[in-house]
Amino acid sequence: MSPTTSLLLGSAIGFVGSIIGAILVSLWVEWCRSPRLNLAIPIETKEWQFAHSQDATPLPARTLQLLVRNAPSATWITRAAAQRCRATVTFHCGDGSDLFQRPMQGRWANSPQPTEVFQFVTPDGQRAFSVDTTSYIDIYPGENELLDVVIRYGEETECYVWNNETYAYPDRRTQHWKIIKGEYLMKVTITCSGGSQNGSFRLMNDGTRLQFHLLHADAKRRPKLT
């Protein structure tokens, strides 16, 4: 190989290498900047008193929530906020079959309560309510937000989904989202401007209200939610 050919070949290899290096650096920077969401179960469970009117006797209530965190910036590159995060939750029986016919639109605990509730009459003459079920929030790097999931009242054995739709009912019991006593599976999907993140959980509604809790789904149960 002549010196000229060797020089040209070396220049070509260097040129291609620099392009590949620039692409890899660009991909790495983008990876560092993209939101990194994680779903966890809060250490403390929300216990509170609920009364649907001023004259009603308050009932102890227990709300189960999930903690959604955007990882902090790990390098000198600032991680982007997870913008317009939206949550959907599907509930399943122990064998993985659907408990409801559609996914629940999640509600962020720190988002505004819906202000407009619409009433209408169903074809069979029943009064029903409608409300905007969408709930969005931005999660900045190193910060977290709570996602409401379900609630249980007093000595009742059933629990109810808690989302924007709940506010359409004065007693905060959405009958078509009622979950009777038992153990269930949940799949939670958080979608944002930077992608999506899934989590699998067990809903333990088989004991008293104080025993009402969430667990992470283990490797044996997770395949049932695919």
C-alpha positions as CSV (number, residue, x, y, z in Angstrom):
1,M,0.0,0.0,0.0
2,S,1.4,3.3,-1.1
3,P,2.0,6.2,1.5
4,T,-0.7,8.2,-0.3
5,T,-3.3,5.4,0.0
6,S,-2.4,4.8,3.6
7,L,-2.9,8.5,4.3
8,L,-6.2,8.6,2.6
9,L,-7.4,5.4,4.3
10,G,-6.3,6.8,7.7
11,S,-8.1,10.1,7.0
12,A,-11.3,8.2,6.0
13,I,-11.2,6.0,9.1
14,G,-10.7,9.1,11.3
15,F,-13.5,10.9,9.6
16,V,-15.9,8.0,10.1
17,G,-14.8,7.5,13.7
18,S,-15.4,11.2,14.5
19,I,-19.0,10.9,13.0
20,I,-19.7,7.8,15.1
21,G,-18.2,9.4,18.2
22,A,-20.4,12.5,17.7
23,I,-23.5,10.4,17.3
24,L,-22.7,8.4,20.4
25,V,-22.1,11.5,22.4
26,S,-25.4,13.0,21.2
27,L,-27.2,9.8,22.1
28,W,-25.6,9.8,25.6
29,V,-26.5,13.4,26.2
30,E,-30.1,12.8,25.1
31,W,-30.2,9.7,27.4
32,C,-29.0,11.8,30.4
33,R,-31.5,14.6,29.6
34,S,-34.6,12.3,29.2
35,P,-36.9,11.9,32.2
36,R,-36.4,8.7,34.3
37,L,-39.6,7.8,36.1
38,N,-39.9,5.3,38.9
39,L,-43.1,4.0,40.7
40,A,-43.0,3.2,44.4
41,I,-45.3,2.6,47.3
42,P,-45.2,5.4,49.9
43,I,-43.9,4.5,53.4
44,E,-46.9,6.3,55.0
45,T,-50.5,5.5,54.1
46,K,-53.0,8.4,54.1
47,E,-55.6,8.0,56.9
48,W,-58.2,10.8,57.2
49,Q,-61.7,11.7,58.2
50,F,-64.3,12.0,55.4
51,A,-67.8,13.6,55.6
52,H,-69.8,14.2,52.5
53,S,-71.7,17.1,54.1
54,Q,-71.5,19.3,57.1
55,D,-74.3,17.4,58.8
56,A,-72.8,13.9,58.1
57,T,-70.9,12.0,60.7
58,P,-67.2,11.8,59.6
59,L,-66.0,8.3,58.6
60,P,-62.4,7.2,58.9
61,A,-61.0,6.7,55.4
62,R,-57.8,5.1,54.1
63,T,-56.5,6.1,50.7
64,L,-53.9,4.1,48.8
65,Q,-51.5,6.0,46.7
66,L,-48.4,5.5,44.5
67,L,-45.3,7.7,44.5
68,V,-44.0,8.6,41.1
69,R,-40.5,10.0,41.0
70,N,-38.4,11.6,38.3
71,A,-34.7,10.7,39.0
72,P,-32.3,13.6,39.7
73,S,-29.7,14.8,37.2
74,A,-26.8,12.3,37.5
75,T,-24.2,14.4,35.6
76,W,-23.6,18.0,34.8
77,I,-26.3,17.6,32.2
78,T,-29.7,18.7,33.6
79,R,-32.4,16.1,33.3
80,A,-35.6,17.3,31.7
81,A,-38.9,17.5,33.5
82,A,-41.5,14.8,32.8
83,Q,-44.1,17.0,31.3
84,R,-47.9,16.4,31.2
85,C,-47.7,13.1,33.0
86,R,-50.9,11.1,32.7
87,A,-51.7,7.8,34.5
88,T,-53.9,4.9,33.6
89,V,-54.6,2.0,35.9
90,T,-56.0,-1.4,35.0
91,F,-57.4,-3.7,37.7
92,H,-57.3,-7.5,37.3
93,C,-58.4,-10.6,39.1
94,G,-55.7,-13.0,40.4
95,D,-55.6,-14.9,37.1
96,G,-55.0,-11.7,35.2
97,S,-58.5,-11.3,33.7
98,D,-59.9,-7.8,33.6
99,L,-61.9,-6.6,36.6
100,F,-63.4,-3.7,34.7
101,Q,-64.0,-3.2,31.0
102,R,-61.8,-0.2,30.7
103,P,-58.7,1.4,32.3
104,M,-59.1,4.0,35.0
105,Q,-57.8,7.4,34.3
106,G,-55.6,8.3,37.3
107,R,-55.7,11.4,39.4
108,W,-52.6,13.2,40.8
109,A,-53.2,14.1,44.4
110,N,-51.8,17.6,43.9
111,S,-53.8,18.4,40.8
112,P,-56.8,20.8,41.0
113,Q,-60.2,19.2,41.7
114,P,-62.6,19.2,38.8
115,T,-64.9,22.2,38.9
116,E,-67.5,21.2,36.4
117,V,-69.8,18.2,37.0
118,F,-72.5,17.4,34.4
119,Q,-75.7,15.5,35.1
120,F,-77.6,13.5,32.6
121,V,-80.2,10.8,32.4
122,T,-79.3,7.4,31.0
123,P,-81.6,5.5,28.5
124,D,-83.1,3.5,31.4
125,G,-84.1,6.7,33.2
126,Q,-81.3,6.7,35.8
127,R,-79.5,9.9,36.8
128,A,-75.8,9.9,36.1
129,F,-72.9,12.2,36.3
130,S,-70.0,13.1,34.0
131,V,-66.7,14.9,34.7
132,D,-63.4,15.4,32.9
133,T,-61.3,12.4,34.0
134,T,-58.0,13.6,32.6
135,S,-55.4,14.7,35.1
136,Y,-51.9,16.0,34.1
137,I,-48.9,17.1,36.1
138,D,-45.2,17.9,35.5
139,I,-42.6,16.1,37.5
140,Y,-39.2,17.8,37.7
141,P,-35.9,16.0,38.2
142,G,-35.4,14.9,41.8
143,E,-39.1,15.5,42.7
144,N,-42.0,13.2,43.1
145,E,-45.8,13.3,43.0
146,L,-48.5,11.2,44.6
147,L,-51.0,9.3,42.5
148,D,-54.4,8.5,44.1
149,V,-55.6,4.9,43.4
150,V,-58.3,3.6,45.7
151,I,-60.1,4.5,49.0
152,R,-61.9,2.5,51.7
153,Y,-64.3,3.9,54.3
154,G,-65.0,2.9,57.9
155,E,-65.8,-0.7,58.5
156,E,-66.9,-1.3,54.9
157,T,-65.3,-4.3,53.1
158,E,-65.4,-2.9,49.6
159,C,-63.1,-0.1,48.3
160,Y,-63.6,2.3,45.4
161,V,-61.4,3.8,42.7
162,W,-60.4,7.4,43.5
163,N,-60.0,9.7,40.5
164,N,-61.6,12.9,39.1
165,E,-64.8,11.0,38.5
166,T,-65.1,10.4,42.2
167,Y,-65.9,14.1,42.7
168,A,-69.1,13.7,40.7
169,Y,-70.7,11.7,43.5
170,P,-71.4,13.5,46.9
171,D,-70.6,10.3,48.9
172,R,-67.4,9.8,47.0
173,R,-68.4,6.2,46.1
174,T,-68.4,5.5,42.4
175,Q,-70.5,2.4,42.2
176,H,-69.2,1.3,38.7
177,W,-65.7,1.5,40.2
178,K,-66.4,-0.6,43.3
179,I,-64.0,-3.4,44.2
180,I,-65.3,-6.1,46.6
181,K,-63.3,-7.8,49.2
182,G,-60.4,-9.8,47.9
183,E,-56.9,-9.6,46.4
184,Y,-56.3,-8.1,43.0
185,L,-53.6,-7.1,40.6
186,M,-53.0,-3.6,39.1
187,K,-51.0,-2.4,36.2
188,V,-50.1,1.3,36.2
189,T,-48.8,3.2,33.2
190,I,-47.4,6.7,33.4
191,T,-47.1,8.5,30.1
192,C,-45.3,11.7,29.6
193,S,-43.5,13.8,27.0
194,G,-40.4,11.7,27.4
195,G,-41.9,8.3,27.1
196,S,-43.7,5.9,29.5
197,Q,-43.1,3.8,32.6
198,N,-45.1,0.8,33.8
199,G,-45.5,-0.7,37.3
200,S,-47.2,-3.9,38.6
201,F,-48.8,-4.1,42.0
202,R,-51.0,-6.1,44.3
203,L,-54.1,-4.6,45.8
204,M,-54.7,-6.3,49.2
205,N,-58.4,-5.7,50.1
206,D,-58.9,-8.9,52.0
207,G,-58.6,-7.7,55.6
208,T,-59.7,-4.8,57.8
209,R,-59.4,-1.2,56.6
210,L,-56.1,-0.8,58.5
211,Q,-54.8,-3.9,56.7
212,F,-55.8,-2.4,53.3
213,H,-52.5,-1.9,51.4
214,L,-50.5,-2.2,48.2
215,L,-47.6,-4.5,47.4
216,H,-45.3,-4.8,44.5
217,A,-46.2,-7.7,42.2
218,D,-43.6,-10.4,42.3
219,A,-42.1,-12.2,39.4
220,K,-44.8,-14.9,39.6
221,R,-47.6,-12.5,39.2
222,R,-46.2,-9.9,36.8
223,P,-46.5,-12.1,33.6
224,K,-50.3,-12.2,34.2
225,L,-50.4,-8.5,33.5
226,T,-48.7,-8.6,30.0
